[in-house]
Amino acid sequence: MTTSSDTALLVIDAQESFRQRSADWAATANPAVLDNIALLVAHARDVGDPVVWITHSEPGSRGVFDPESGFVRVIDELDPRQTEAAVTKTTINAFTSTDLDERLREAGVRRVVICGIRTEQCCETTARVAADLGYTVEFVTDATTTSGIPAEGALAAVSGADIMRRTESILSARGFATITQTGRRVGAPAA
């Protein structure tokens, strides 16, 4: 990955695996997520920021995240380019099981912009690790999504929207990331 920019867009787990879980995908807290990711990708390309496509893989699981399923690939509508970096992780965050940190540092990246699927899981965890590694982190919440958690036993249900707001609060209040929205990031109205 070569770049003249110190900023990279990390697109996390925007992959077909999630759409194969039709009930979760239908209940997504942010139906505009793919449109907003596409706006961020177009903006990054326009300003010369590298785009890094990150997918999640669970080899041997026989599920939708098993590479054998054919679903561990970026959602087609997002149109990843072969010239753009791609990494596949086997951990929740995008750094621990990949060479992402090495690639970013070699390219002179000091700021990462995070978007993708599962706001409170892979996106939030990647933001926390990136901050710990010394990157300045922008978290574009409306270019992430998640699903609610149903009630279980004595535990109350939590809506996807509540999970997304909680993630913003924790990342911002604890200094892990600056929270922003797609429209502010690209200078245009978000989807």
N, C-alpha and C positions, 0 to 999 in steps of 0.2 A: 504494500500500500504506500503510494507516494502522495504527498499533498503539500500545498503551500499554505494551508490553513491550519490553525491550531485547534480547530473544532471538528468533531466527528459526530455524525448521527448514528446511534445504535438502534437498530430496529430489532426488537427482541420477540422471538417466538410468534411472529405474524405468519403462522404456518397452517397448512391444510389440516394438520392433526386436530386442531381445535374445532374446525368446521365439521369434522366427522362426529363430534359429540353434539349431535343436533339439538338436544334439549338444552344443554349449556349455551350453545351458540344462539339459540332462539331467545334465551333469557339474558343475553348480554346486557350489562348496565349501560353500555355506550354503543348504540347501533351505528354511530358515525365514525367509529374508530378507524376503519379502513380508508375512508375518505380523508380523514385528518392525517393519517400516516402518509398517504399519497401526497398530500400538500407539503408535508415536511420533507419528504424525499425529493420532490421537485425543487423545493427551495434550496436544499443542500446542494443539489446538482447545479443549480443556477449560480450559487455563490462560491462554488468550488470546495465545499466541505465533503470529505469522504463519507460514503454511506457504508455501514457495516451491517450485513444481514446475519442474524444470529438465530439458529434453530436449536430446538431441544430434542434429544434422542435418548431412547431407553432401549438399547440393543437387547434382544432376547426376551422382551416383555410380551410379545405377541399382541400388543395393543396398537393404538393409533400413533404412538410415539416410537414404535419399533421401526427402524429403517426399512425392514422387510415389507412393511405395510404400504410403502410408497407415499405416505402422507407427510413425511419429514422433509418438507420443501416449502419455500416461501409461497404464500398465496399468490396465484398467478396474476391477479389484477394489479398487484403492486409492482410488477414488471422489473424484477431485479436484473441488473446488467452483469454480464460475465466479467466485466472489468472491475466490478465492485467486490470488496472483500466479503468473504463468507466464512463463518465458523459454526461448528456444531458442538454444543455443550452437552454434558451428561450430568451437570449439577444445576442447582437452582439459579445461581448467579452465572454471568457470562464470562467470568475471569478464571475461576478455580480450575476448570477442566479444559481450558483452551490456552492458546498463545495470544489472546487478545491484548493483554497488557503490553507484551513485547512488541506487537505490531503497531499499537498506538504510539508507544514511546519512540520507536524507530521513525515513525512518520511525523514526530514533533507535536502530537496532539496533547493538549493540556486541558481541554474542555470537552465533555461529552454531553450530548443531548439524547435523552432516553424516551423511547416510545415503544409500544408493543402490547402484547397480550399477557394477561394476569397481572394487573396493577400491583397487587399486594404481594405477589410471589416473585416471579423472575424479574420484573421491572424494578420493584422496590429493592430487592436484594442486590441486584446489579448496581443500583444507585448507591447503596450503602457501601458496598465493596469499592466502587470507583472513588468515592469520597475518602475512604480509608487509604487508598493507594495514592491520594494526592491530586486527583482530577477535580476540576470545578464541574459541578453537575447541574444540568437543567433538566427538570422532569416535566414533560409535557402531558399533563394528566388527561386532557381530552383527546389525546392520541394514544391512550391506553384503555383497556377495558378488563372487566372481570365479571363473574357471576356471583349472585348472592349465596349465602350459606344457609341451608335449611335448619330449622330447630332440631335439636337432638338431645333427648333426655331433658335435663334441667337447663341446657343451654338454649338461649333465645336465638331466633333466626336473625341474620344480619343481611341487609340488602346490599346489592352490588354498589349502589350509589353511596351508601354509608361506608363501605370498605374503601372506596376511592377517596372520599373526604378524609377518612382516618389516615390513609397513606400520605395525602398532602400535608396534613397536620404534623405527623411524625417526622417526615423528611425535612420539612421546613423548620419546625420548632427545634429540632435536634441538630440543625446545621448541615445535614447531609446534602441538601439540594435546594436550588431556587425553583419554585413552582411557577410554571407558566402555562399558557394556553396556545394552541396552534395559531390562532389569528395574530396574537402578539409576536410570536416567533417568526412568522412569515410576512407580517405586515399586511394581512388580508383577512377577511372574515373566514372563520373556520366553518366546516360543514356542520 
